[in-house]
Each structure stands twice: as C-alpha cells, then as structure tokens.
C-alpha cells in the first residue's frame, strides 16, 4: 500500500507494449484438457502469437504472459508455438519469442512435458527452411522453455534483471539444499558465459531487435550462374597483387622478418575489422572473448553475411568456447544462405590442462567440419598470425586471402623450434610461411595490397559476390576437392 495516500501503487507498464503495438494476435485457443483432475485448473495457454512489424521488420511473434500460470508451458502452449513456427515458415519471416516462463506446466504432468519435443521439431523445420529465430529472455526464463526455445535460438537476448537458467532458483535450492549464489542464474551471468549474445535494459531491446531481424530476414538472392560460367574457376578481386610500398617491403622479408612484422607492425586487430565489415550488425558471443562474431549487412555492397574474428587481438589463443562459436557461426550462415567470412589472427589455439580438459581438440575438429560443410560461400582472410590447426579450422574456405602483414605455418616458429631443436629464426625461414610463398604453393588464392579495413571489406565483398554466383553444390564440391588435394610440389 502507498503509505501517503493509502492507494494501491499502479502496476508498472509492460515494456513490451509499445514494441508489440503493430502485432495482430491470433484468437486465444481453447485451454488444455485437465487430464490429472487438478483442482480449479482452467488450462488457459500462457502463449499468444501473431504477425506484424517488430522494430520496423515484418516478423511472427510468440508472446508469453507470466500472469497465466507463471507463463508455464502446457499442451495448448505447444500447439500455439507450433502454429507460430508454421506461420513463420509459410511467410518466410523471422520468428521472435518473447519469453516469460517458469518452465513446463506441472498441472499437466507428462502431457505438458511432451510439448517440448513438439517445439523442438517445429524449430527444426525452421532450421531446415533457413528461417531465423530470435529469443528475448525476460523475467523469468527457466526450465524447458529456456532449454528448447531460448538456448537454441539463432540470436539470443536477455533483459537486465531477468532470471535465466535451466532450473529456477527454488528448484535448485530444493535439489541441492542450498540457495543459488547471488550472481548465478541472471541475465548478466548468462551474457558473461556466452549463453546469450547480449544482456540489455528494456529500452535498448528495440534497436537490438532491429539489427537482429534485419540480419535474419531473407537475403537478396543473386541471379543463377549462366550456363557458360559453371563456377569452376576461383574468383578474383581487383585489389589483389597491386604494387604498394607495403607489398614491396613484404616481398623482401625473410620468413622470420615476416613473423616479426606481423607481430609488431601497425595493423587493425580482429575486433576493429569485425565492426568495419558489419557496422550495424548484431554480435554472437561466447565466454571466450578472443573470438567473436557478427551478422548483418556488409559495409561494402550491402550483402548479408556472418563474420567471425578468430583472434580479437594480437597473440590471441582461442579456447574451446571460441571454436564452438565458430561452429555456431558456420551453422547460422549455412541456415540463412548468407556468406561466411573468417578473420584469422592466431598463433595457435589454447593449450594446457584447462583447455585440454575442456575439449579443445574436439572443438577445433568440430569447427573445421562446420567450415568445410557450410553450404554457403566462405572466405577466409588471414590478416595476422596463422598457426597450426587452431588457425586452419577457420581457414578451410572456398577462397583464402593473405595480407602483407600475415603468415601461416604448421606451428608457430617458437613451437617448431622447440620441436625440431633449432633456432626460431631458422624454423621460420624454412617454413614457407610468407604470403607470397603461400600463394605459390596454392594454399592461398590472393595476396591483398594492404591491410586497412576498407581494402579488406571491399575484397571480401567482391569475393562473396563472385562465389554466390556459383552453383551451390558445385561450389561445395570444389571446396572439398581443394582441401582433399595436396599442395603444389615446390615454391
């Protein structure tokens, strides 16, 4: 009660109201059957769905009402969500899930629980058709709704102040006998762990959704390749091999001098390039801050793409979470039919007991498989260090580009020196790691003239445009043939 007036304080307005103003909701369906004879159970669904613009982008939305049985998910909710996914599939519009749920509708027992695989199958159909899905985890989002809808969406946002997690705090306390720590099961904790791509205040959600839905909306479809151009030749870029002062100096360096220049000379880092490539995109994140990704419109040409920086700063050695993000990015590009660009700058993946026990080997292998299997055009730009399988996982693309301040080798020089018991300088000079050598060997396709973001962005966009013009099955077969064939015999 208000101590001054005695009146009941007004209920704070729902921040979603303005965002959903243009949405036409479907009629409320009949409730679930009271199979278990639960006293006074009405079976009303907590979920409603509809269509209309969200932040200016046409979408299908599924909206949870926490006031109805705590937003819990029963048979009627599963039917509603499946209908929303079907509408998104038919219209080829992104699906947006506004989540407020404590999980499965316990008053329905297993009849409510089996709604979860129904949801999983509905979302699998969206994946198969290349239709995007965004989830906004609000207060609270737990249980099966988080498992099957929130945690598996293409792009994920949590609202500041929301409880987000597999089990709700009371369930955790009941199972463990202890309350959860204060900083656990929160939107902020989920963002720090890479479980969501952002944790934002309600007033920032609209702009995030604008960028996310723009990235997930159906992309421009280029015309099919002409019969006379089956796409068997590797694409070219105008900026490749142009003589510059930077390129001239690079041609005269020894292998060791190239390594030192890569490590010390001024050049953009991965995060700077990522933002230059996709200035108005939305980030995909993980707990490993040495790898990040972004999807949206490329600055040059306006084509949609997913861009991954494997190495956000110099000397980055990504861990398992970083490679899992690379896998996720490759799967998203595959699903949406948009190009995938990787920006490679790492002397090698993380090593040591922590990385080993966390599955670094399997994570690298899975990422490499995701890159090789991606049905979309792929371009790898090695703009810094490239060492061992940790760098190769992000480089097995349709087209590989080097810059004057880059190198690539089987193992970073100091590691090779320790293995071969020779000086690091000798190991580097004998490794064939310089960009010009890598082009001559057939490992790389292009050596760019410069390292600035504009040059790299224009080159990547031109290459993607050329690759998009190739027949998809033939393009992927060319990729597989490329990476299953030995390099040229000599420099």
Secondary structure as the mmCIF struct_conf table of DSSP 4:
data_model
#
loop_
_struct_conf.conf_type_id
_struct_conf.id
_struct_conf.beg_label_comp_id
_struct_conf.beg_label_asym_id
_struct_conf.beg_label_seq_id
_struct_conf.end_label_comp_id
_struct_conf.end_label_asym_id
_struct_conf.end_label_seq_id
TURN_TY1_P TURN_TY1_P1 UNK A 3 UNK A 5
HELX_LH_PP_P HELX_LH_PP_P1 UNK A 7 UNK A 14
TURN_TY1_P TURN_TY1_P2 UNK A 15 UNK A 15
HELX_RH_AL_P HELX_RH_AL_P1 UNK A 16 UNK A 19
TURN_TY1_P TURN_TY1_P3 UNK A 20 UNK A 22
STRN STRN1 UNK A 24 UNK A 25
HELX_LH_PP_P HELX_LH_PP_P2 UNK A 26 UNK A 33
TURN_TY1_P TURN_TY1_P4 UNK A 35 UNK A 36
TURN_TY1_P TURN_TY1_P5 UNK A 39 UNK A 40
BEND BEND1 UNK A 46 UNK A 46
STRN STRN2 UNK A 47 UNK A 54
TURN_TY1_P TURN_TY1_P6 UNK A 55 UNK A 56
STRN STRN3 UNK A 57 UNK A 64
TURN_TY1_P TURN_TY1_P7 UNK A 66 UNK A 68
HELX_RH_3T_P HELX_RH_3T_P1 UNK A 69 UNK A 71
STRN STRN4 UNK A 73 UNK A 73
HELX_RH_AL_P HELX_RH_AL_P2 UNK A 75 UNK A 91
TURN_TY1_P TURN_TY1_P8 UNK A 92 UNK A 92
STRN STRN5 UNK A 94 UNK A 101
BEND BEND2 UNK A 103 UNK A 103
STRN STRN6 UNK A 104 UNK A 104
HELX_RH_3T_P HELX_RH_3T_P2 UNK A 106 UNK A 108
TURN_TY1_P TURN_TY1_P9 UNK A 109 UNK A 109
HELX_RH_AL_P HELX_RH_AL_P3 UNK A 110 UNK A 113
TURN_TY1_P TURN_TY1_P10 UNK A 114 UNK A 114
HELX_RH_AL_P HELX_RH_AL_P4 UNK A 115 UNK A 129
TURN_TY1_P TURN_TY1_P11 UNK A 130 UNK A 130
STRN STRN7 UNK A 133 UNK A 142
HELX_RH_AL_P HELX_RH_AL_P5 UNK A 143 UNK A 145
HELX_RH_PI_P HELX_RH_PI_P1 UNK A 146 UNK A 150
TURN_TY1_P TURN_TY1_P12 UNK A 151 UNK A 152
BEND BEND3 UNK A 153 UNK A 154
STRN STRN8 UNK A 155 UNK A 159
TURN_TY1_P TURN_TY1_P13 UNK A 160 UNK A 161
STRN STRN9 UNK A 163 UNK A 163
STRN STRN10 UNK A 164 UNK A 165
BEND BEND4 UNK A 166 UNK A 167
HELX_RH_AL_P HELX_RH_AL_P6 UNK A 169 UNK A 176
BEND BEND5 UNK A 177 UNK A 178
HELX_LH_PP_P HELX_LH_PP_P3 UNK A 179 UNK A 181
TURN_TY1_P TURN_TY1_P14 UNK A 182 UNK A 183
BEND BEND6 UNK A 184 UNK A 185
STRN STRN11 UNK A 186 UNK A 186
HELX_RH_AL_P HELX_RH_AL_P7 UNK A 187 UNK A 192
TURN_TY1_P TURN_TY1_P15 UNK A 193 UNK A 194
BEND BEND7 UNK A 195 UNK A 197
STRN STRN12 UNK A 198 UNK A 200
HELX_RH_3T_P HELX_RH_3T_P3 UNK A 202 UNK A 204
HELX_RH_AL_P HELX_RH_AL_P8 UNK A 205 UNK A 216
BEND BEND8 UNK A 217 UNK A 217
HELX_LH_PP_P HELX_LH_PP_P4 UNK A 218 UNK A 220
HELX_LH_PP_P HELX_LH_PP_P5 UNK A 222 UNK A 226
TURN_TY1_P TURN_TY1_P16 UNK A 227 UNK A 228
BEND BEND9 UNK A 231 UNK A 231
BEND BEND10 UNK A 233 UNK A 233
HELX_LH_PP_P HELX_LH_PP_P6 UNK A 234 UNK A 235
TURN_TY1_P TURN_TY1_P17 UNK A 238 UNK A 239
STRN STRN13 UNK A 240 UNK A 240
TURN_TY1_P TURN_TY1_P18 UNK A 241 UNK A 241
HELX_RH_AL_P HELX_RH_AL_P9 UNK A 245 UNK A 252
HELX_RH_AL_P HELX_RH_AL_P10 UNK A 255 UNK A 264
BEND BEND11 UNK A 265 UNK A 265
HELX_RH_AL_P HELX_RH_AL_P11 UNK A 270 UNK A 277
BEND BEND12 UNK A 278 UNK A 278
TURN_TY1_P TURN_TY1_P19 UNK A 279 UNK A 280
STRN STRN14 UNK A 282 UNK A 284
BEND BEND13 UNK A 287 UNK A 287
TURN_TY1_P TURN_TY1_P20 UNK A 289 UNK A 290
STRN STRN15 UNK A 291 UNK A 297
TURN_TY1_P TURN_TY1_P21 UNK A 299 UNK A 301
STRN STRN16 UNK A 304 UNK A 310
BEND BEND14 UNK A 312 UNK A 313
TURN_TY1_P TURN_TY1_P22 UNK A 314 UNK A 315
HELX_RH_AL_P HELX_RH_AL_P12 UNK A 320 UNK A 336
TURN_TY1_P TURN_TY1_P23 UNK A 337 UNK A 337
STRN STRN17 UNK A 339 UNK A 346
BEND BEND15 UNK A 347 UNK A 347
BEND BEND16 UNK A 352 UNK A 352
HELX_RH_AL_P HELX_RH_AL_P13 UNK A 353 UNK A 357
TURN_TY1_P TURN_TY1_P24 UNK A 358 UNK A 359
HELX_RH_AL_P HELX_RH_AL_P14 UNK A 360 UNK A 373
BEND BEND17 UNK A 376 UNK A 376
STRN STRN18 UNK A 378 UNK A 386
STRN STRN19 UNK A 387 UNK A 387
HELX_RH_AL_P HELX_RH_AL_P15 UNK A 388 UNK A 392
TURN_TY1_P TURN_TY1_P25 UNK A 393 UNK A 395
BEND BEND18 UNK A 397 UNK A 398
STRN STRN20 UNK A 399 UNK A 402
TURN_TY1_P TURN_TY1_P26 UNK A 404 UNK A 405
STRN STRN21 UNK A 407 UNK A 407
STRN STRN22 UNK A 409 UNK A 409
BEND BEND19 UNK A 410 UNK A 411
HELX_RH_AL_P HELX_RH_AL_P16 UNK A 413 UNK A 420
TURN_TY1_P TURN_TY1_P27 UNK A 421 UNK A 421
BEND BEND20 UNK A 422 UNK A 422
HELX_RH_AL_P HELX_RH_AL_P17 UNK A 424 UNK A 429
TURN_TY1_P TURN_TY1_P28 UNK A 430 UNK A 432
STRN STRN23 UNK A 434 UNK A 434
HELX_RH_AL_P HELX_RH_AL_P18 UNK A 435 UNK A 441
TURN_TY1_P TURN_TY1_P29 UNK A 442 UNK A 442
BEND BEND21 UNK A 443 UNK A 443
BEND BEND22 UNK A 445 UNK A 445
STRN STRN24 UNK A 446 UNK A 447
STRN STRN25 UNK A 448 UNK A 448
BEND BEND23 UNK A 449 UNK A 449
BEND BEND24 UNK A 452 UNK A 452
HELX_RH_AL_P HELX_RH_AL_P19 UNK A 453 UNK A 468
TURN_TY1_P TURN_TY1_P30 UNK A 469 UNK A 469
BEND BEND25 UNK A 470 UNK A 470
HELX_RH_AL_P HELX_RH_AL_P20 UNK A 472 UNK A 483
TURN_TY1_P TURN_TY1_P31 UNK A 484 UNK A 484
BEND BEND26 UNK A 485 UNK A 485
BEND BEND27 UNK A 489 UNK A 489
#
